[in-house]
Amino acid sequence: MTKILEVGDARGDPSRALLELYTDGAWRPVGAVRVRDPRAGIASPGAFEYDFDYLDAHPGALGARDRRAVSCRYPVGYDTFEEERWPPFLLDLIPSGAARRHWEQRLGLPNTDSSDWRVLVAGASHPPGNIRVATALEREAESPPHPGFPRSDILDRAAGFIEYAHKCGAPVSGSTGAGGDSPKFLLREDHEGRWHAEGALTDERTSRCWLVKFPGGRRELSDRIILEAEAAYHRVAARFGARTFGEVVWERDCLFVPRFDRVIESGRIDCLGLESLCSLAGIAEFGAAVPKERLAAAIAAQVEDPATELREFVLRDVLDVALGNTDNHSRNTAVLKGGDGRVALSPLYDFAPMILDNRGIARVCRWADRADYPRWDTVADAVAALEAGTIKQWLRDLAEPVSGLAELMRECGVPEMVVEHCTDRVARVARALAAVRP
C-alpha cells in the first residue's frame, strides 16, 4: 500500500487528526491518524503512527499492547500501521446513534458515510476509554463554566439541562457500550450532588462518573420496559456469576449506569483503556456480522488469562440467548485495560431484553452454526480449541442454574411481562445445556 501517513503538523490538514491518551495522570499527545479520502468515510484507507515525543517519554512502553497503546493490535513503537479502511479502534471513538445525529445536525451534515470523518474529529472529545481526538476537544473550549444541575433536573429532563448537555458535547461520543439509538449522556456528579457534562468538571470536584440513558424519542412502551429491565438484568447477571460493575439504577424513566472505565482515588480520576471486540478482531465496519469464533480468537490472542476470559465470553452468550438480549453486536463487548497493565473482558454492559424492541433486533454475532439457539456442543468444540479445559462439563453444569433464571429474574425485580416472555427461552437453553455430550 502507498504510504498514507507523513510526519508533520496535523493542524490545517483536513485528513489528519491528533489523538491524546490518558497516562501518568494526564492527557498527552500519543500519535496521529490520517485517512486518504475523508469523504469516503470509514471505507477510506487510513493509518496511525505514534508520536515520537510520546515514544521518547515512555521508553518502557515499547512493544506494549495494553492501556499505553491506542489498540491491542498496534503495539507501542515506531511502525506505521496502515489499513485498507480506517484503523478499527477509531470506530470505538466516533459518536453513534442519537449522538451521531446530534453532531450531524450541529455541523449541518447529511446522515451518510461522507460525514464519518467530520463527526469523528468534531465529536470524539470524551469517548469511553482513555483515547480522545484533540481537535474535538478544541471545539469545546468555548463552553462557559456552569454550576451544574440537581438530579431532579435530569429526572425531569428539564429544558435547561438538555440544552446545556448538548452545548457541552455531553451526548455520548463513542460506540463502545455508549452508542446505540437511545439518548445517552456522559455526566459527572460533584461532591454537592450536582451534575455536569463530562469534561466540564475538574477531577478534584468529581465524586462519581456516570452514563445516563433515557428511553428513545418515540417513547414507546417497549423502549421504557427495555430500559427499566436493564437495571434488573444487571442484578441477574451479577447473581448468576457474570462480571458486572456497581449498581445500575432505574428511576423515573432514567437509567443511571456507573462507569467502570473511570477510577477515582484521592481526588484523581484514572481513565482506563477500553477496546471493543470488533476493534480487537481488526474489523472496521459498523454492524458487522462477526462470527463468534473470530471474536473468541481475538480474546485469546490479547488477554492475560484466555481460559477465564473465554468462559466469561461464553457465559454471557448463554445469558444473552436465554434472556433475549439480541443486540449482541461486537461493539457491545469490550476489553478493559487496567492500571496494572492487565487486559481482560470489561464488566458487562448494554445487557437488556432487546428481543422486545419493536424494530425486531436479531442476533448479529453468532457461532458457526448460525442458529438463533446455538448448539452448545459446537460452541464447546470451538472454544476448547482455544483453551484446553473441561468446557463441556462446565456447560453441562450451567443447565441447572439456567433453569432457575425465571425465578432469579423475579427476585431481581425484572418486570413480569419480561419474565413471561423469556420463560420458554430459558427452558430451551437449559435443556440444550443439559444435553451437551461430555
C-alpha positions as CSV (number, residue, x, y, z in Angstrom):
1,M,0.0,0.0,0.0
2,T,1.1,3.5,-0.7
3,K,2.3,5.2,2.5
4,I,-0.5,7.4,3.8
5,L,0.9,8.9,7.0
6,E,3.6,11.5,6.8
7,V,5.3,13.3,9.7
8,G,4.0,16.8,10.1
9,D,1.6,19.2,11.8
10,A,-2.0,18.0,11.8
11,R,-3.4,21.5,12.2
12,G,-4.9,22.7,8.9
13,D,-4.8,19.2,7.3
14,P,-8.4,18.0,6.9
15,S,-7.3,14.4,6.5
16,R,-5.2,14.2,9.7
17,A,-6.2,14.2,13.3
18,L,-4.2,14.3,16.5
19,L,-5.0,11.8,19.3
20,E,-4.4,12.0,23.0
21,L,-4.1,9.2,25.5
22,Y,-4.5,9.4,29.3
23,T,-1.4,8.1,31.0
24,D,0.7,9.1,34.1
25,G,-2.2,11.2,35.4
26,A,-2.7,13.4,32.4
27,W,-3.9,13.6,28.8
28,R,-0.9,13.5,26.5
29,P,-0.4,13.5,22.7
30,V,0.0,9.9,21.6
31,G,0.0,10.0,17.8
32,A,-1.8,10.9,14.7
33,V,-4.3,9.2,12.3
34,R,-4.7,10.1,8.7
35,V,-7.2,9.0,6.0
36,R,-6.6,9.1,2.3
37,D,-10.1,10.4,1.4
38,P,-12.2,12.0,4.3
39,R,-15.3,11.9,2.1
40,A,-15.2,8.2,1.7
41,G,-16.0,7.6,5.4
42,I,-14.7,4.5,7.2
43,A,-14.0,2.8,3.9
44,S,-11.1,5.1,3.1
45,P,-7.6,3.7,3.6
46,G,-6.1,5.0,6.8
47,A,-3.1,4.8,9.0
48,F,-1.8,5.5,12.5
49,E,1.6,6.2,13.9
50,Y,2.8,7.1,17.4
51,D,4.2,10.5,18.2
52,F,8.0,10.4,18.6
53,D,7.8,12.6,21.7
54,Y,5.4,10.1,23.3
55,L,7.8,7.2,22.5
56,D,10.8,9.1,23.8
57,A,9.0,9.9,27.1
58,H,7.9,6.3,27.6
59,P,10.8,4.0,26.6
60,G,9.4,1.3,28.9
61,A,6.2,1.2,26.9
62,L,7.9,0.0,23.6
63,G,6.1,-3.2,22.5
64,A,3.2,-2.7,25.0
65,R,-0.3,-3.6,23.8
66,D,-2.1,-2.6,27.0
67,R,-3.5,0.8,28.1
68,R,-0.3,2.5,26.9
69,A,-1.2,1.6,23.3
70,V,-4.1,3.0,21.3
71,S,-5.1,-0.5,20.4
72,C,-4.0,-4.0,21.4
73,R,-3.3,-4.5,17.7
74,Y,-1.0,-1.6,17.5
75,P,1.9,-2.2,20.0
76,V,3.7,1.0,21.0
77,G,6.6,1.6,18.7
78,Y,8.0,3.3,15.6
79,D,6.0,1.4,13.0
80,T,3.3,3.0,10.8
81,F,0.1,0.9,11.0
82,E,-1.6,1.1,7.6
83,E,-5.1,-0.3,6.8
84,E,-7.3,-0.8,3.8
85,R,-10.0,1.0,5.8
86,W,-9.9,3.2,8.9
87,P,-7.8,1.9,11.8
88,P,-10.5,-0.2,13.6
89,F,-10.1,1.4,17.0
90,L,-11.4,4.7,15.6
91,L,-14.9,3.3,15.3
92,D,-14.9,2.9,19.1
93,L,-14.4,6.7,19.3
94,I,-16.9,8.1,16.7
95,P,-20.3,9.1,18.1
96,S,-23.1,6.8,17.0
97,G,-26.9,6.5,17.2
98,A,-28.6,9.5,18.8
99,A,-25.2,11.1,19.5
100,R,-24.2,11.0,15.8
101,R,-27.5,12.5,14.7
102,H,-26.8,15.4,17.2
103,W,-23.4,16.1,15.7
104,E,-24.7,15.8,12.1
105,Q,-27.4,18.4,12.9
106,R,-24.9,20.6,14.8
107,L,-22.5,20.6,11.9
108,G,-25.1,20.6,9.1
109,L,-24.0,17.3,7.7
110,P,-26.0,14.6,5.9
111,N,-26.6,11.2,7.5
112,T,-24.2,9.4,5.1
113,D,-20.8,7.8,5.1
114,S,-19.3,11.1,3.8
115,S,-19.9,12.6,7.3
116,D,-17.9,10.0,9.2
117,W,-14.6,11.9,9.4
118,R,-16.1,15.2,10.3
119,V,-18.2,13.6,13.0
120,L,-15.1,11.9,14.4
121,V,-12.9,15.0,14.5
122,A,-15.7,17.2,16.0
123,G,-17.4,14.8,18.4
124,A,-14.9,12.4,19.9
125,S,-13.7,14.6,22.7
126,H,-14.9,12.3,25.6
127,P,-15.4,8.8,24.4
128,P,-15.3,5.9,26.8
129,G,-11.8,4.7,27.5
130,N,-8.5,6.6,27.5
131,I,-8.2,7.9,24.0
132,R,-9.7,11.1,22.6
133,V,-9.4,13.3,19.5
134,A,-7.6,16.5,20.3
135,T,-9.4,18.5,17.6
136,A,-12.8,17.6,19.1
137,L,-11.6,18.9,22.5
138,E,-10.6,22.3,20.9
139,R,-14.2,22.7,19.7
140,E,-15.4,22.6,23.3
141,A,-13.0,25.2,24.6
142,E,-15.7,27.9,24.1
143,S,-18.2,26.3,26.6
144,P,-18.7,28.6,29.5
145,P,-18.4,27.4,33.2
146,H,-21.7,26.1,34.6
147,P,-22.8,25.4,38.2
148,G,-24.3,22.1,37.2
149,F,-27.8,20.7,37.7
150,P,-29.6,18.9,40.5
151,R,-30.5,15.3,40.0
152,S,-34.2,16.3,39.8
153,D,-33.5,18.3,36.5
154,I,-32.1,15.1,35.0
155,L,-35.1,13.1,36.1
156,D,-37.5,15.7,34.8
157,R,-35.4,16.2,31.6
158,A,-35.5,19.9,32.3
159,A,-35.0,22.0,29.1
160,G,-32.0,23.8,30.7
161,F,-30.2,20.5,31.4
162,I,-30.8,19.1,27.9
163,E,-29.7,22.4,26.2
164,Y,-26.6,22.5,28.4
165,A,-25.7,18.9,27.8
166,H,-25.9,19.3,24.0
167,K,-23.9,22.5,24.1
168,C,-21.1,20.9,26.1
169,G,-21.0,17.8,23.9
170,A,-22.3,15.5,26.6
171,P,-24.3,13.3,24.1
172,V,-22.3,10.2,24.2
173,S,-19.2,10.0,21.9
174,G,-18.0,6.6,21.1
175,S,-19.8,3.3,20.3
176,T,-18.1,1.1,22.9
177,G,-21.0,0.5,25.2
178,A,-22.2,4.0,24.9
179,G,-23.6,4.3,21.4
180,G,-26.9,2.9,20.2
181,D,-30.1,4.7,19.5
182,S,-31.4,5.9,22.8
183,P,-30.3,9.3,24.1
184,K,-27.3,8.9,26.4
185,F,-25.1,11.4,28.3
186,L,-21.7,11.1,30.0
187,L,-22.0,13.0,33.2
188,R,-20.0,13.7,36.4
189,E,-21.5,14.2,39.8
190,D,-19.8,16.7,42.2
191,H,-19.5,16.4,45.9
192,E,-22.6,18.6,46.4
193,G,-24.7,16.2,44.3
194,R,-24.9,18.5,41.2
195,W,-24.4,17.1,37.8
196,H,-22.1,18.3,35.0
197,A,-21.2,17.2,31.4
198,E,-18.1,15.0,31.1
199,G,-15.2,17.4,30.7
200,A,-16.8,20.3,32.4
201,L,-15.8,19.4,36.0
202,T,-12.3,19.1,37.4
203,D,-11.2,15.8,38.9
204,E,-10.9,17.2,42.4
205,R,-14.6,18.2,42.4
206,T,-15.8,14.9,40.9
207,S,-17.3,12.3,43.2
208,R,-18.7,9.8,40.6
209,C,-18.8,9.4,36.8
210,W,-22.0,8.2,35.1
211,L,-23.6,7.1,31.9
212,V,-27.2,8.2,31.9
213,K,-29.7,6.8,29.5
214,F,-33.2,7.9,28.5
215,P,-35.9,6.0,26.5
216,G,-35.8,6.6,22.8
217,G,-37.6,9.7,21.4
218,R,-40.5,7.5,20.3
219,R,-41.4,6.9,23.9
220,E,-43.0,3.6,23.0
221,L,-43.8,1.2,25.9
222,S,-41.2,-1.3,24.7
223,D,-38.5,1.4,25.0
224,R,-39.4,2.1,28.6
225,I,-39.7,-1.6,29.5
226,I,-36.4,-2.5,28.0
227,L,-34.5,0.3,29.8
228,E,-36.3,-0.4,33.1
229,A,-35.4,-4.1,32.8
230,E,-31.7,-3.3,32.1
231,A,-31.1,-2.4,35.7
232,A,-32.7,-5.6,36.9
233,Y,-30.9,-7.6,34.2
234,H,-27.6,-6.4,35.6
235,R,-28.6,-7.7,39.0
236,V,-29.5,-11.1,37.4
237,A,-26.1,-11.2,35.7
238,A,-24.3,-10.5,38.9
239,R,-26.2,-13.1,40.8
240,F,-25.5,-15.6,38.0
241,G,-21.8,-15.0,38.2
242,A,-21.1,-12.8,35.2
243,R,-18.6,-9.9,35.6
244,T,-20.5,-6.7,36.5
245,F,-19.7,-3.3,38.0
246,G,-21.5,-1.2,40.5
247,E,-25.3,-0.7,40.9
248,V,-27.3,0.2,37.8
249,V,-30.2,2.4,39.0
250,W,-33.6,2.9,37.2
251,E,-35.5,5.9,38.4
252,R,-38.4,7.8,36.7
253,D,-37.5,6.7,33.2
254,C,-33.8,7.4,33.7
255,L,-31.1,4.7,33.8
256,F,-28.0,5.6,35.8
257,V,-25.0,3.4,35.0
258,P,-21.8,3.8,36.9
259,R,-18.8,4.0,34.6
260,F,-16.2,1.2,35.0
261,D,-13.6,3.0,32.8
262,R,-13.1,5.8,35.4
263,V,-11.5,5.1,38.7
264,I,-11.5,7.8,41.4
265,E,-8.8,7.7,44.1
266,S,-7.7,10.6,46.3
267,G,-9.4,13.2,44.2
268,R,-7.8,12.0,41.0
269,I,-9.5,10.2,38.1
270,D,-7.8,7.5,36.2
271,C,-9.1,6.8,32.7
272,L,-8.8,3.1,31.9
273,G,-8.4,1.8,28.3
274,L,-11.4,0.3,26.6
275,E,-11.5,-1.5,23.2
276,S,-14.4,-3.3,21.6
277,L,-14.1,-6.9,20.4
278,C,-14.8,-5.6,16.9
279,S,-11.6,-3.5,17.0
280,L,-9.7,-6.3,18.7
281,A,-10.6,-8.5,15.8
282,G,-9.4,-5.9,13.3
283,I,-12.8,-5.1,11.8
284,A,-13.6,-1.5,10.7
285,E,-17.3,-1.9,9.9
286,F,-20.5,-0.8,11.6
287,G,-22.9,-3.7,12.4
288,A,-20.6,-6.4,11.0
289,A,-21.8,-9.9,11.5
290,V,-18.6,-11.2,13.0
291,P,-18.5,-14.9,13.8
292,K,-18.2,-15.6,17.5
293,E,-15.3,-17.9,16.8
294,R,-13.3,-14.9,15.4
295,L,-14.1,-12.8,18.4
296,A,-13.1,-15.7,20.7
297,A,-9.8,-16.0,18.8
298,A,-9.2,-12.2,19.3
299,I,-9.8,-12.5,23.0
300,A,-7.5,-15.5,23.3
301,A,-4.7,-13.6,21.5
302,Q,-4.8,-10.4,23.6
303,V,-5.9,-11.1,27.2
304,E,-3.8,-12.2,30.2
305,D,-5.9,-15.3,31.1
306,P,-7.5,-16.7,27.9
307,A,-9.3,-19.6,29.7
308,T,-11.0,-17.4,32.3
309,E,-12.0,-14.8,29.7
310,L,-13.3,-17.3,27.2
311,R,-15.6,-18.8,29.8
312,E,-16.8,-15.4,30.7
313,F,-17.5,-14.8,27.0
314,V,-19.5,-18.0,26.6
315,L,-21.3,-17.4,29.9
316,R,-22.5,-14.0,28.6
317,D,-23.7,-15.7,25.4
318,V,-25.7,-18.2,27.4
319,L,-27.4,-15.3,29.2
320,D,-27.9,-13.3,26.0
321,V,-29.7,-16.3,24.4
322,A,-31.8,-17.2,27.5
323,L,-32.8,-13.7,28.4
324,G,-33.4,-12.3,24.9
325,N,-30.5,-9.8,24.6
326,T,-30.4,-10.0,20.8
327,D,-28.5,-6.7,20.4
328,N,-25.2,-8.6,20.7
329,H,-23.1,-6.8,18.0
330,S,-19.3,-6.9,18.5
331,R,-19.1,-3.4,20.0
332,N,-21.4,-4.4,22.9
333,T,-18.5,-6.4,24.4
334,A,-15.0,-4.9,25.1
335,V,-11.7,-5.5,26.8
336,L,-10.8,-3.2,29.7
337,K,-7.1,-2.2,30.0
338,G,-6.5,-1.6,33.7
339,G,-3.9,0.4,35.6
340,D,-1.9,-2.7,36.4
341,G,-1.4,-3.4,32.6
342,R,-3.9,-6.3,32.6
343,V,-6.1,-6.8,29.6
344,A,-9.4,-8.6,30.3
345,L,-13.1,-8.5,29.3
346,S,-14.7,-5.4,30.7
347,P,-17.7,-5.7,33.0
348,L,-21.0,-6.5,31.3
349,Y,-22.8,-3.6,29.7
350,D,-25.8,-2.9,27.4
351,F,-27.5,-6.1,28.7
352,A,-31.2,-5.9,28.3
353,P,-34.2,-7.8,26.8
354,M,-33.8,-6.3,23.3
355,I,-36.0,-9.1,21.9
356,L,-38.9,-6.8,23.0
357,D,-37.8,-4.0,20.7
358,N,-40.4,-3.3,18.1
359,R,-37.8,-2.9,15.4
360,G,-37.1,-6.6,15.6
361,I,-33.4,-6.7,16.5
362,A,-31.8,-10.0,15.6
363,R,-28.6,-11.5,16.9
364,V,-25.8,-10.2,14.8
365,C,-22.8,-12.2,16.1
366,R,-23.4,-15.9,16.0
367,W,-21.4,-19.1,16.2
368,A,-20.7,-21.1,13.0
369,D,-24.0,-22.9,13.1
370,R,-25.8,-19.5,12.6
371,A,-28.6,-20.7,14.8
372,D,-30.8,-18.4,17.0
373,Y,-30.2,-21.1,19.7
374,P,-26.6,-22.2,19.4
375,R,-25.6,-25.8,19.5
376,W,-23.6,-25.7,22.7
377,D,-21.5,-28.8,21.7
378,T,-20.3,-26.9,18.7
379,V,-19.6,-23.8,20.9
380,A,-17.6,-26.0,23.3
381,D,-15.6,-27.5,20.5
382,A,-14.7,-24.0,19.1
383,V,-13.7,-22.7,22.5
384,A,-11.8,-25.9,23.5
385,A,-9.5,-25.3,20.6
386,L,-8.5,-22.0,22.2
387,E,-8.4,-23.1,25.8
388,A,-7.7,-26.7,26.7
389,G,-10.1,-27.2,29.6
390,T,-13.2,-29.1,30.6
391,I,-15.5,-26.7,28.8
392,K,-18.2,-29.2,28.0
393,Q,-18.7,-30.3,31.6
394,W,-18.7,-26.7,32.6
395,L,-21.5,-26.0,30.1
396,R,-23.5,-29.0,31.4
397,D,-23.1,-27.7,34.9
398,L,-24.8,-24.4,33.8
399,A,-28.0,-26.2,32.9
400,E,-29.4,-26.2,36.5
401,P,-28.7,-22.5,37.3
402,V,-30.1,-21.5,33.9
403,S,-33.3,-23.5,34.6
404,G,-33.8,-21.3,37.7
405,L,-33.4,-18.0,35.8
406,A,-37.1,-17.1,35.7
407,E,-37.3,-17.2,39.5
408,L,-34.0,-15.3,39.7
409,M,-35.4,-12.6,37.4
410,R,-38.4,-12.1,39.7
411,E,-36.1,-11.9,42.7
412,C,-34.1,-9.2,41.0
413,G,-37.1,-7.1,40.0
414,V,-37.4,-7.9,36.3
415,P,-40.9,-6.7,35.1
416,E,-43.2,-9.7,35.0
417,M,-44.1,-9.3,31.3
418,V,-40.4,-9.7,30.5
419,V,-40.1,-12.8,32.7
420,E,-43.1,-14.4,31.0
421,H,-41.7,-13.5,27.5
422,C,-38.4,-15.3,28.4
423,T,-39.7,-18.3,30.2
424,D,-39.7,-20.6,27.2
425,R,-36.3,-19.3,26.1
426,V,-34.8,-20.1,29.5
427,A,-36.2,-23.6,29.5
428,R,-35.0,-24.3,25.9
429,V,-31.5,-23.2,26.8
430,A,-31.4,-25.2,30.0
431,R,-32.4,-28.4,28.1
432,A,-29.8,-27.8,25.4
433,L,-27.0,-27.3,28.0
434,A,-28.0,-30.5,29.9
435,A,-27.8,-32.3,26.6
436,V,-24.2,-31.3,25.9
437,R,-22.1,-34.5,25.5
438,P,-19.2,-35.0,27.9
